[in-house]
Amino acid sequence: MVDTTPLTRAVDDFADRLRAAPQSRLQRGAAAEALGLARELARRAQLVEEPGAEPREMPDAGMFAAADQIAVAAHDLALVLEDEGQVEEAAALVEEARKRAGV
């Protein structure tokens, strides 16, 4: 069993910061950054779960749902990761997106 704690901690922290962010920050790009991350994490999970199938794109549920979307996508991905390297890579994606979002 792979320890996915680094990924889940990173995404839970990012999600909490998004939830606490003012609407103006979400509108200035934090929500869009989070949606992009959620879509990438969901795409990666789908590629593992359904090899050969075309990944479906996570819909834009609005800026106030962005925190929940990254949390769901990351926790889904954590369930299918197969090694520590994949966990580290996904956690790094989360941290990079958090920095770009400015939260």
Residue pairs with C-beta under 8 A, 6 or more apart in sequence:
2 81
2 82
2 83
2 84
2 86
2 87
3 84
3 87
4 78
4 81
4 87
6 87
6 88
6 91
7 74
7 77
7 78
7 81
7 87
7 90
7 91
7 94
8 74
8 75
8 78
9 91
10 74
10 91
10 94
10 95
10 98
11 70
11 71
11 74
11 75
11 94
12 71
13 98
14 34
14 37
14 67
14 70
14 94
14 95
14 97
14 98
14 101
14 103
15 67
15 68
15 70
15 71
16 67
17 98
17 103
18 26
18 30
18 31
18 34
18 66
18 67
18 70
18 101
18 103
19 67
20 103
21 30
21 103
23 63
25 102
25 103
26 63
26 64
26 66
27 63
28 102
29 100
29 101
29 102
30 66
30 101
30 102
30 103
31 62
31 63
31 64
31 66
33 97
33 100
33 101
34 66
34 67
34 69
34 70
34 97
34 101
35 58
35 60
35 66
35 69
36 97
37 70
37 73
37 93
37 94
37 97
38 58
38 66
38 69
38 70
38 72
38 73
39 57
39 58
39 73
40 93
41 70
41 73
41 74
41 76
41 77
41 90
41 93
41 94
42 55
42 56
42 58
42 73
42 76
42 77
43 55
43 57
44 77
44 90
45 73
45 76
45 77
45 79
45 80
46 53
46 55
46 56
47 55
48 80
48 81
48 82
49 80
58 69
58 73
61 68
61 69
70 94
70 97
74 90
74 94
77 90
78 87
78 90
81 87
81 90
